[in-house]
Amino acid sequence: MDHGMIGLIERASQALRRMRMDDRGVTAVEYGVIAALILVTCITAIGFLGNSVFNNLYLQIANATQNALSR
């Protein structure tokens, strides 16, 4: 084998070894999974509570506006 090819293989092997030891990417993936779970939880909660909460809020704002305009 050519010395250049052996050096290339050695450098590639070292790079792969460094990548296996580097856990920064794993941490980013874990944070992404946590953020996705929080998002799903929020969407589910809004789906269950959203209609009644937002309808009540809308009615309160509408009533307050109507009362303020009728004075």
Secondary structure as UniProt FT lines:
FT   HELIX           3..21
FT   HELIX           24..70
//
